[in-house]
Every structure is written in C-alpha cells, then in structure tokens.
Amino acid sequence: MACRIAHDLPAELGALPDRPELHALAMPRHLRGEIDDSLLDCQRLAGMRLLRTYVPAPALRGDAPLPVLLVNDGHKAFEAANHAHVPAWQQSGTLQLHRVMDGLLCRGKVRPAVVVAVATHAKNRADHYVPVRTRLGDVEFGGAGDAYLDLLEHEVLPAVRRRLPGIALAETAADRVLVGFSIGGVASLYGAMRRPHVFGGAVAMSPSAWVDDGFLTRLANGGAGVGARIAADVGDAEKAAIREHCRALFRTLRERGGGNVAADEVAGNHHEDSWRLRLPNLLRHVLGAPG
C-alpha cells in the first residue's frame, strides 16, 4: 500500500521487515508526531503522574476531532531513557506506540488519534488496575480499579484537553479507547465493560483474565451484553493457565459483543516486543480506517 504522502526509503532501512514502527523511521521529520510530557498532580489516587502525550503530525492529522487512546503502564508506551545508544530498529522492551501510529497513519491504515501514556505508581500497580480485592498466593491486591477509571475520566482527560487547546479531541465514548497489556489489560477491559458510556473501546494484549479466578469472564456474562468495541489477544507461547482463562473470556466477549469484539489466540508471547507486533491489528479494529 502506498504512503499517503510519498517519501523516499533510506537504503539502510530497505532490508528491514515491513512493519509500521520500522516504516516510521523512514518518514520525513515533518510527518512524524510529537510527544509532549507533563506532570499531573492527581487528587484521586493521590500523587504525581507523568502523562506522555503523542499528537500526530499536522500533515497526517486531518480535520476531524481526534480519538484518544489512554495507555496503562505509560512507561512502556514509547521508549525508555536507556535506549539512547541503541539503534532505533533494535530497541526492545516497549510498544513504540508513537512509531506504530506514525507508520499506520502514513499508510492510511487507521484514523489519526492522540495517545496518552499514563504513568503507573509501581508499588500500587495491581491495586489500581484491578477493581476487586483478591489474592495470588500470599499476596493480596486490587480494589482501586474504579478509582483509577475515575482518575482517567475526571482528571486525565481534562488535563489533556487543557494541555492541547489547539487540538480538537473527540467527545464521544466510542472515540475513547483504553489500552493495556497483562494486568493493565484488566483495567482496559473492565473500563470498557463497566463504563461503555465513557470508554467505548478497549485494546487488551495478554490480559490477566485469571485474576480472581476469571472475574472478567463473569462480568462479561452479566448484564445486557458487551457494547464497547474491543480488540484483545493472547500469545500461543504463553503459560497454559493464562491462555485457558483468556480463551474463556474471549469466547464470552465474542458471544456477548458480536462484531464489536475481535479476540483471539495468536502467535506470540508475554513480552512488549511481541505485543508491539500484534498491536497494529488491534488498533485497526478499534480505530478503523480513515473515511
């Protein structure tokens, strides 16, 4: 597929696989999005949080209001500081979401969107991402998942609007997508199932469907159905127990959500590099192609 705006491919990148994040390395600087860093002094779940916000380049942005992707585990969304001396095409351990988005936008595969990477408080990560109080062995965790969704809705989204006064952000629930992996995927799916009127989409890679012996599956089985647009997957090289819980959850989501849900077992494992390869297909489902 041709690029929306033609550009040359540097010879040194010509032998690399045709993947969005690698294609982005060949894009002219004016076609690449920008990342803005800001600190938010949170009242709910008190403490400072770093928000890293990706905005597509004007040439690829279009005129329509932009959907917002809210990414859990924000420190894994882009690049870590210790990648400074590693060639971009060899960097590992992050989603490289800015490059994934740049490459997808250049090829016209998804609608442009703002990406907000929300930093986690490491010691409270599982508490904030899991809404029920539960246990894993001798470790008790969870219980603040609804407070975390309140934080995203009532503090993070308004802060992003204030930070980007010149950017039109979409206001419809369908254009607010929660993105997470592993236990962060629990928060994404929970938010989309419990608050589809606020968060109308979710991306969940290798979600921890085993939490509380499958509470997400029980949640999906209740109520009137799954109204949010959901894209989820689990790698075929992951632990058998993880895959089994994900299969049960995905089956229920597909039954309850119909065409709104794309959830499958795919080639891959439980690692950021695998999630990065799988992410473009999931983003295409929740964002759709440009009109």
C-alpha positions as CSV (number, residue, x, y, z in Angstrom):
1,M,0.0,0.0,0.0
2,A,1.4,3.4,-1.0
3,C,2.0,6.1,1.6
4,R,-0.5,8.9,1.9
5,I,2.4,11.4,1.3
6,A,5.2,9.9,-0.9
7,H,8.7,9.8,0.5
8,D,12.0,8.0,0.0
9,L,13.1,4.9,1.8
10,P,16.7,5.2,3.1
11,A,18.9,2.4,1.7
12,E,20.0,1.3,5.2
13,L,16.3,0.6,6.1
14,G,15.4,-1.2,2.9
15,A,16.2,-4.6,4.2
16,L,14.1,-4.3,7.4
17,P,10.7,-6.0,7.7
18,D,7.7,-4.0,6.5
19,R,6.3,-3.1,9.9
20,P,4.7,0.2,10.9
21,E,7.3,1.2,13.6
22,L,10.1,0.5,11.2
23,H,8.5,2.3,8.3
24,A,8.2,5.3,10.6
25,L,12.0,5.5,10.8
26,A,12.0,6.3,7.1
27,M,9.4,9.0,7.3
28,P,10.4,12.7,6.9
29,R,10.5,14.5,10.2
30,H,7.5,16.7,9.4
31,L,5.3,13.6,9.0
32,R,6.2,12.2,12.5
33,G,4.1,13.0,15.5
34,E,5.3,14.8,18.6
35,I,5.4,13.7,22.3
36,D,4.6,16.2,25.0
37,D,5.5,15.4,28.6
38,S,3.5,16.9,31.6
39,L,3.0,16.2,35.3
40,L,-0.4,15.8,36.8
41,D,-0.9,16.3,40.5
42,C,-3.7,13.7,41.0
43,Q,-6.4,14.1,43.7
44,R,-7.9,10.6,43.2
45,L,-5.2,8.1,43.9
46,A,-3.2,11.0,45.1
47,G,0.3,11.6,43.8
48,M,2.1,13.0,40.8
49,R,1.8,11.1,37.5
50,L,3.7,11.7,34.3
51,L,1.5,12.0,31.2
52,R,3.3,11.5,27.9
53,T,1.0,12.6,25.0
54,Y,1.6,11.8,21.4
55,V,-0.1,14.0,18.8
56,P,0.0,13.1,15.1
57,A,1.8,15.4,12.7
58,P,-0.5,18.1,11.1
59,A,0.0,16.7,7.6
60,L,-1.5,13.3,8.7
61,R,-3.9,14.6,11.3
62,G,-6.9,15.6,9.2
63,D,-9.7,17.9,10.2
64,A,-12.0,15.6,12.3
65,P,-11.8,15.6,16.1
66,L,-9.2,13.0,17.2
67,P,-9.9,9.9,19.2
68,V,-7.9,9.5,22.4
69,L,-6.1,6.3,23.4
70,L,-5.4,6.1,27.1
71,V,-2.5,3.7,27.7
72,N,-1.9,1.9,31.1
73,D,1.7,1.3,32.1
74,G,2.7,4.5,30.4
75,H,6.4,4.0,30.9
76,K,6.2,1.2,28.3
77,A,4.3,3.1,25.7
78,F,7.2,4.8,23.9
79,E,10.9,4.5,24.6
80,A,12.8,4.2,27.8
81,A,15.8,6.5,28.5
82,N,18.3,3.6,28.4
83,H,17.6,3.2,24.7
84,A,19.5,6.4,23.8
85,H,22.5,4.5,22.5
86,V,20.7,1.6,20.8
87,P,19.7,1.9,17.1
88,A,16.0,2.6,16.8
89,W,15.4,-0.6,14.8
90,Q,17.0,-2.7,17.5
91,Q,15.2,-1.2,20.5
92,S,13.3,-3.7,22.7
93,G,11.0,-3.8,25.7
94,T,8.5,-1.0,24.8
95,L,5.5,-0.7,22.5
96,Q,7.0,2.2,20.4
97,L,3.4,3.4,20.1
98,H,4.5,6.7,18.5
99,R,6.2,4.9,15.7
100,V,3.5,2.4,15.3
101,M,1.0,5.2,14.9
102,D,3.2,7.2,12.6
103,G,3.7,4.2,10.3
104,L,0.0,3.2,10.3
105,L,-1.1,6.8,9.6
106,C,1.4,7.1,6.8
107,R,0.0,4.1,5.1
108,G,-3.6,5.2,5.8
109,K,-4.4,2.1,7.9
110,V,-6.0,3.8,10.9
111,R,-7.7,7.1,11.9
112,P,-5.3,9.6,13.5
113,A,-5.5,9.6,17.3
114,V,-3.9,11.2,20.3
115,V,-2.1,8.7,22.5
116,V,-1.9,9.5,26.3
117,A,0.6,7.3,28.2
118,V,-0.4,7.3,31.8
119,A,2.4,6.5,34.2
120,T,1.8,3.9,36.9
121,H,2.7,4.0,40.6
122,A,4.8,0.8,40.6
123,K,4.0,-0.3,44.1
124,N,0.3,0.1,43.6
125,R,0.0,-1.0,40.0
126,A,-2.0,-4.2,40.7
127,D,-4.2,-2.3,43.2
128,H,-5.1,0.4,40.7
129,Y,-5.7,-1.8,37.7
130,V,-7.8,-4.5,39.4
131,P,-11.2,-3.4,40.7
132,V,-11.8,-6.4,43.1
133,R,-9.8,-7.2,46.2
134,T,-8.3,-10.7,45.5
135,R,-5.2,-12.8,46.2
136,L,-2.4,-14.6,44.3
137,G,-0.8,-17.0,46.7
138,D,0.1,-15.0,49.8
139,V,-0.2,-11.6,48.0
140,E,-3.4,-9.6,48.3
141,F,-4.0,-6.9,45.7
142,G,-6.7,-5.0,43.8
143,G,-9.7,-2.9,44.9
144,A,-8.9,0.6,43.4
145,G,-9.9,-0.1,39.8
146,D,-13.0,2.1,39.9
147,A,-11.0,4.9,41.4
148,Y,-8.5,4.5,38.6
149,L,-11.2,4.9,36.0
150,D,-12.5,8.0,37.8
151,L,-8.9,9.4,37.6
152,L,-8.8,8.8,33.9
153,E,-12.2,10.3,33.2
154,H,-12.3,13.2,35.6
155,E,-8.6,14.2,35.8
156,V,-6.5,12.8,33.0
157,L,-8.9,13.6,30.1
158,P,-9.5,17.2,31.3
159,A,-5.7,17.7,31.8
160,V,-5.1,16.5,28.2
161,R,-7.7,18.9,26.8
162,R,-6.1,21.8,28.8
163,R,-2.6,20.8,27.5
164,L,-3.8,20.7,23.9
165,P,-6.0,23.7,23.5
166,G,-5.4,23.8,19.7
167,I,-6.3,20.2,19.1
168,A,-9.9,19.1,18.7
169,L,-10.5,15.9,20.7
170,A,-13.4,13.7,20.1
171,E,-16.0,13.7,22.8
172,T,-17.9,10.5,22.0
173,A,-17.3,7.4,24.1
174,A,-16.6,5.3,21.0
175,D,-13.5,7.5,20.5
176,R,-12.1,7.0,24.0
177,V,-10.1,3.7,24.0
178,L,-8.3,2.1,26.9
179,V,-5.1,0.3,26.1
180,G,-3.3,-2.2,28.3
181,F,-1.3,-5.4,28.5
182,S,-1.0,-8.1,31.1
183,I,-2.7,-6.8,34.3
184,G,-3.1,-3.4,32.7
185,G,-5.3,-5.2,30.2
186,V,-7.7,-6.0,33.1
187,A,-8.2,-2.3,33.6
188,S,-8.8,-1.7,29.9
189,L,-11.4,-4.5,29.6
190,Y,-13.1,-3.6,32.9
191,G,-13.4,0.0,32.0
192,A,-14.9,-0.8,28.6
193,M,-17.4,-3.3,30.1
194,R,-18.4,-1.3,33.1
195,R,-18.4,2.2,31.6
196,P,-19.0,1.9,27.9
197,H,-20.7,5.3,28.0
198,V,-17.3,6.8,28.9
199,F,-14.7,4.4,27.4
200,G,-16.3,2.9,24.3
201,G,-13.2,0.9,23.2
202,A,-10.5,-1.3,24.6
203,V,-7.3,-2.9,23.5
204,A,-6.0,-5.7,25.7
205,M,-2.9,-7.7,25.0
206,S,-2.4,-10.9,27.1
207,P,-4.9,-9.6,29.7
208,S,-4.6,-11.2,33.1
209,A,-8.0,-13.0,32.8
210,W,-7.0,-15.3,35.6
211,V,-7.5,-12.6,38.2
212,D,-10.0,-13.6,40.9
213,D,-10.5,-16.9,39.0
214,G,-12.0,-15.2,36.0
215,F,-14.0,-12.3,37.3
216,L,-13.8,-10.5,33.9
217,T,-15.5,-13.5,32.3
218,R,-18.2,-13.4,34.9
219,L,-18.6,-9.7,34.3
220,A,-18.9,-10.3,30.6
221,N,-21.6,-12.9,31.2
222,G,-23.8,-10.5,33.1
223,G,-25.8,-7.5,32.0
224,A,-27.3,-6.9,28.6
225,G,-24.2,-7.5,26.5
226,V,-20.9,-6.0,25.6
227,G,-21.4,-2.7,23.8
228,A,-17.9,-1.4,23.6
229,R,-15.6,-2.1,20.7
230,I,-12.9,-4.5,22.0
231,A,-9.8,-5.9,20.5
232,A,-7.9,-8.5,22.6
233,D,-5.4,-11.3,22.1
234,V,-3.2,-13.8,23.9
235,G,0.0,-15.4,22.6
236,D,0.2,-19.1,21.8
237,A,3.5,-19.4,23.6
238,E,2.2,-18.1,27.0
239,K,1.5,-20.2,30.0
240,A,-1.3,-22.7,29.6
241,A,-3.3,-21.4,32.6
242,I,-3.2,-17.8,31.2
243,R,-4.3,-19.0,27.7
244,E,-7.1,-21.1,29.2
245,H,-8.6,-18.1,31.1
246,C,-8.2,-15.9,28.1
247,R,-10.0,-18.4,25.8
248,A,-13.0,-18.5,28.2
249,L,-13.0,-14.7,28.4
250,F,-12.6,-14.1,24.7
251,R,-15.4,-16.7,23.9
252,T,-17.8,-14.9,26.2
253,L,-16.8,-11.4,24.8
254,R,-17.4,-12.6,21.2
255,E,-20.8,-14.1,22.2
256,R,-21.9,-11.1,24.1
257,G,-20.4,-8.4,21.8
258,G,-20.8,-9.8,18.3
259,G,-19.0,-7.8,15.6
260,N,-17.8,-5.3,18.2
261,V,-15.3,-7.8,19.5
262,A,-12.2,-9.2,17.9
263,A,-10.5,-11.5,20.5
264,D,-8.3,-14.5,19.6
265,E,-5.2,-16.5,20.4
266,V,-2.3,-15.5,18.1
267,A,1.3,-16.3,17.6
268,G,3.3,-14.6,20.3
269,N,4.4,-14.5,23.9
270,H,4.1,-12.3,27.1
271,H,6.5,-9.6,26.2
272,E,6.5,-6.0,24.9
273,D,8.2,-6.9,21.7
274,S,5.5,-9.4,20.9
275,W,2.7,-7.0,21.9
276,R,4.2,-4.4,19.6
277,L,4.0,-6.7,16.6
278,R,0.4,-7.6,17.4
279,L,-0.8,-4.0,18.2
280,P,-1.4,-2.8,14.6
281,N,-4.2,-5.3,14.0
282,L,-5.9,-4.4,17.3
283,L,-5.7,-0.7,16.6
284,R,-7.2,-1.2,13.2
285,H,-10.2,-2.9,14.8
286,V,-10.9,-0.2,17.5
287,L,-9.9,2.9,15.4
288,G,-11.0,1.9,11.9
289,A,-9.6,3.3,8.7
290,P,-9.8,6.9,7.7
291,G,-13.0,7.9,5.9
